Amino acid sequence: MIDRLDLPALMGIAEAVLDEVTGVFVDGLGSPGIHIKGVGDFATDVDLALENRIGNLLERRTGIEVHGEEFGGSAPDKGTMWILDPIDGTFNYSVGMPMAAMLLALTVDGEPVLGLTRIPLFGQSYAGHVGGPLLVNGVAIPPVPDSPLQTAVIGFGAFNAKAGGRYPGAARAELQRRLSYRAGRLRMTGSNGIDVAYVAAGVFGGAVSFSTKAWDNAAGAALVRAAGGLATDLAGNPWTVHSKSLVTGNRLLHGELLSVVAEAMPGLGD
């Protein structure tokens, strides 16, 4: 099915759509989180407005259905589907912190084949599809270079140390502890999408996301692969929309990062 898709054309359409809504994103910085979805999880009015507008424009111009964080849609594991997170880093955004992004991916039978990450308040744009190259602010850049864990910056997903769940907070804290002296530096930006876009661009060497949501991870997985890096779950399986975590990195560092994961979180891989 991928062979029948004109990925460069679809990427161009998607970029144009995101261009059209960037002003809404920028103007809404600081919008309060008034739509409560769970403990510590909420959406702003801007989330809903952006998803509605982006989804309508994409479906009208491409004929491809959109699965979004706020309004859902058909399961994204069959056929061709856009997967959208209108504001990644919503907590940051709601308090006026500019570290937030729009994430958009195209998947085919659950595999990410195209990704776009926009960081409008920093004027940064990342886009790529299967076969590469990665485009940063519209300019093709070389494949992500190899770098060892000991000299790299690693993005790490936010967490509550007391939380339970599939990957308990205590296990995440242990991984963070071990990485603190194995990696060059750790960074917790509050946006998984930004972390992984920075991996694709070679700013970060790698990133770990514990999110189980496809809209948090699909765009980044596509970008990293377009840039020549690796995107898997915590157990090292290639990332798909069914994955319950995301580990990304350049080809050298990715294996080192998975080794530390295995040490810190034995038996907790996907």
Buried (B, 14 or more C-beta within 10 A) or exposed (E): EBEEBEBEEBBEBBBEBBEEBBEBBEEBBEBEBEBEEEEEEBBBEBBBBBBBBBBEBBBEEBEBBBBBBBBEBEEBBEBBBBBBBBBBBBBBBBEEBBBBBBBBBBBBBBBBBBBBBBBBBEEBBBBBBBEBBBBBEEEEBEBBEBBBBEEBBBBBBBBEEEBEEEBBBEBBBBBBEBBEEBBBEBBEBBBBBBBBBBBBBBBBBBBBBBBBBBBBBBBBBBBBBBBBBBBBBBBBBEBBBEBBBBBBBBEBBBEBBBEBBBEBBEEBBB
